[in-house]
Amino acid sequence: MNPLLPLLPSDEEREIRDAVRAICAKFDDGYARRKHAAGEPPTELWQELSAAGYIGIRVPEEWGGGGAGVTELAMVVEEVAAATGTLPVMLVVSAAIAGPLLSAHGSAEQKERWLRGIAAGTTKMAFALTEPDAGSNSHELRTELRRDGDGYRLSGQKVFISGVEDADAVLVVARMRSQDGSLGKPTLVVVDVDAPGFTRQPIAMQYIGPEQQWQLFFDDMDVGADRLIGGENGGLRALFDGLNPERIIGAAMACGLARRAIDRAAAYARERAVWGVPIGAHQGIAHPLAAAKISLDLAKLMTQKAAALQDAGAAEAGDAANIAKYAAAEAALQAIDQAIQTHGGNGLTLEYGVSDLWFLARLARVAPVSREMILNHVAHHTLGLPRSY
């Protein structure tokens, strides 16, 4: 399949974006901050998106989803971020990672158990990969599965796992412990959040975001064989099937935040008059905003390209997903910083709602993969330079 990247939006794209904007218009500017202050996820927004079918847009139709691709889910995510300044993290981990992994690698019984609920938005599944001693280096994962009769035992810990307080289950990346004591390839296992042996501890974070961050502990948990996705040896391929879409959806979120920041800054610069003219008439204001808009459009184009390549199953999708995520995070930070500067002191007030955008955008430079690791990837895999790590 040769992927196409249309230069003009189709009628379907316009319908998706218009419908998502209409849903988000039901929530005022203070919604995200109020939910964060209350320590609650954006449940009402999630429910509205679920009822309209946008949570499960990427799940196959036979399991209750929309049968669309990463391209369409990225549209939804960008519009939600642009309209609300926040994003239910389950749109990334449950809708973009767990659901597609189950649809591609799960058994019929596993799909019936979890995938229909994910498509409907009634089941939420967090995703647990990062560990205290294995952040970007997933080869050093120490969370392990070992055989125990007809089932398995799960031991280990994870850190910086999003949205567990609102999840029904967690898709955990572990490694099989072989009889000789060595750890093998990654294995995916689904763990219920109320299962014996599973505990969690919140991580205090200095940011305004939709969900909490958690440290997870698996204390010799009893895990049935029916909870392994792809079996003992199928986790590595499944894992990579999930990481590219995660980066693309993260890029779409960053593009949405950048759009919101630029739109607000441009509106303020048109209306705010100093020395008799709107401040947007001054090049010191106009040019940085124009540069931010250019960076955003370039990042958005790369995000759309990455989504098209991913949907087509192209080998180049991995490189494109990394580049899109890098470009979008940088564009978002550029846009938000300039929006704050354009507003002057008002840029740091709660009333104008610009500074709140910085936290999610700054997180996008770190997670789900850091900008430095993306640069390493491009240097090594694209430019053919020697590895530095």
HULINSUL-V136318 format. One line per field, one symbol per residue. phi: phi as a letter, one per 30 degrees, with the letter a starting at -180 (. if undefined). A space follows every 10 residues. Layout:
BEGIN
phi->???
END
This chain:
BEGIN
phi->.cdcbddcdd dddddddddd ddddddcddd edddddddic dddddedddd ddiddcdcde edcjcdiccd eddddededd dddcibaedd dddddccddd ddddbddedd dddcdddddd idcbbdbbbd becbddcddc ecdbcbdbid bbbcbkabbh cdiddcccab dccbbddddd jdccddbcbc bddcdejcbb bdcdbcacbd bdcbccbcch ddbdddcdci idccdddddd dcddeedddd dddddddded dddddddddd cdcbhibddd ddddcddddd dddddddddd dddddddddd ddiddddddd dddddddddd dddddddddd dddidddcdd edicdedddd dddddcbdbd dddddedddd dccidddcb
END
